[in-house]
Amino acid sequence: MTVEEGFTICRKGNKLIQGCQSVGDSSRHVSMRICCPNGGTPVGTYHTHPHGSIAPSSQDIAEMKRLNLELLCIEVPETGEAKCYRLGNQHKK
């Protein structure tokens, strides 16, 4: 069975870098650890949808809003198809 996996997308200076990795317990769920290397700030997540779609689920969007993150990237590992979504700059007041 292929499980969902992903990582935190972090901004450090003018670059986007990879933060903590997470591995799910099924092909339909991964609990993301949100953390970045020193000096990095979480701005989004990347995760896979094995045998699925690059479209975000309502749970994906709700979790991004709850975490106040703006980038959501999804990949279908079997096809290599990937897409990133900007959910609005929620960090500015």
C-alpha positions in Angstrom: 0.0 0.0 0.0 1.2 3.5 -0.9 0.7 6.0 2.0 0.4 9.7 1.8 3.5 11.6 2.7 4.6 15.2 2.7 6.6 18.1 4.1 6.4 21.6 5.4 7.2 24.3 2.8 9.3 27.0 4.6 10.5 30.4 3.5 14.1 31.3 4.5 15.1 34.7 3.2 14.1 34.8 -0.5 14.0 31.0 -0.9 11.5 28.2 -0.3 13.0 25.2 1.4 11.8 21.9 2.7 10.9 21.5 6.4 9.8 18.6 8.5 8.7 15.4 6.6 5.6 13.5 7.6 4.4 10.0 6.6 0.8 9.0 6.8 -0.9 5.8 8.0 -2.9 5.2 4.8 -3.3 6.3 1.2 -5.8 8.9 2.2 -4.4 10.6 5.3 -1.2 12.2 6.6 -0.9 14.3 9.8 1.5 17.0 8.9 4.2 18.1 11.3 4.7 21.8 10.7 8.2 22.9 11.4 11.2 24.5 9.7 15.0 24.6 10.0 16.4 27.5 12.0 15.5 30.8 10.4 12.7 29.4 8.3 9.0 30.3 8.5 6.2 27.8 7.5 4.3 29.0 4.5 2.6 25.9 3.2 2.6 22.1 2.8 3.4 19.6 0.1 1.8 16.2 0.2 0.9 13.3 -2.1 -2.5 11.9 -3.1 -1.6 8.3 -4.0 -3.9 7.0 -6.8 -5.9 10.2 -6.5 -6.2 13.7 -7.9 -4.1 16.9 -7.7 -7.3 18.7 -6.6 -7.2 19.6 -2.9 -9.9 18.0 -0.7 -12.1 20.1 1.6 -10.0 18.7 4.5 -6.8 19.9 2.8 -8.2 23.5 2.5 -9.7 23.5 6.0 -6.3 22.4 7.5 -4.4 25.1 5.6 -6.8 27.7 6.9 -6.6 26.4 10.4 -2.8 26.5 10.2 -2.9 30.0 8.6 -0.7 28.8 5.7 -0.9 30.0 2.1 0.7 27.4 -0.2 -0.8 23.9 -0.8 1.1 21.6 -3.2 -0.2 18.2 -4.1 1.4 15.5 -6.2 0.0 12.2 -7.6 3.1 10.0 -7.3 2.0 7.4 -9.9 1.8 10.0 -12.6 4.2 12.7 -11.4 1.4 15.3 -11.9 1.7 18.1 -9.3 0.1 21.4 -8.7 0.5 24.2 -6.1 -2.4 26.4 -5.0 -2.1 29.8 -3.3 -4.9 30.1 -0.8 -4.5 33.8 -0.3 -1.9 35.7 1.7 -3.4 35.0 5.2 -0.3 36.3 7.0 -0.9 40.0 6.2 -3.3 41.9 8.4 
